[in-house]
Structure formats: structure tokens, C-alpha cells
Amino acid sequence: MEFPNVTAVAKANVYFEGRVVSHTILSADGSKRTLGLIYPGTYHFGTAAAELMQIVDGCCSVVPDGTELKSSYASGTEFRVPANSGFTITVNDGICQYVCSFLD
């Protein structure tokens, strides 16, 4: 995946003591994405805006807030997260790489 003509924010978004790290990129049309790495572990994220999470390497499992439904995602797959909700993501081994597009 490539994103031409973007502005990259150098300061990283660091969560869970460095176990999840991302960088923000801003497109000329005003859209925002983060490109990130998730190391093994289980993490909960809340969302303000709706998100499209695209897995570009590795794999993870996700449980949306308010459900017990666990779904697995591997490289080349994606999932959506509604605005004002959240999800728990688990990476069992290796590193999961993702692109998060903010949809609102």
C-alpha cells in the first residue's frame, strides 16, 4: 500500500508502553490515517470517529465492544469500527502491521 502526496507526522503515537506504535499521515483532501505496529498482547481501544482497520502484515483477533464475537484477521483483510465505540485486539505472536483510516 502506498500513499502519494501526504504529510507524515514525525512524532509517533505510542500506546501501552510502546507495545502499539503508529504514525499519522495526512492527505491533501484532509483525510487522516495512521500506520502502525502492534506487538504481542491484548489491548483495548476506544474510538471517537468510525475507523477502517486494514491488516497489512501479521494477524490479530478482534472483539468489538458490547459483543463476545471474536473474529480473526490476517494480512490483506480489514474490519470496521463504528464511531463512539471500541474494540479489544489481540496479537498472539509476531507483529501485526495495520493502516487505520478515519471515516468521519
JOFENQUI-V637217 format. One record per backbone hydrogen bond with DSSP energy under -1.0 kcal/mol. CO is the residue of the C=O (numbers start at 1). NH is the residue of the N-H. Records with the same first field share a line. If there is no record, write none. Layout:
# JOFENQUI-V637217
CO->NH + NH
This chain:
# JOFENQUI-V637217
7->26
13->22
15->20
16->19
19->39
20->15
21->37
22->13
23->35
24->9
25->33
26->7
27->30
31->27
32->102
33->25
34->100
35->23
36->98
37->21
38->96
41->91
43->89
45->87
50->103
51->81
52->101
53->79
54->99
55->76
57->97
60->73
61->90
62->71
63->88
64->67
71->62
73->60
74->77
77->55
79->53
81->51
85->47
86->65
87->45
88->63
89->43
90->61
91->41
96->38
97->56 + 57
98->36
99->54
100->34
101->52
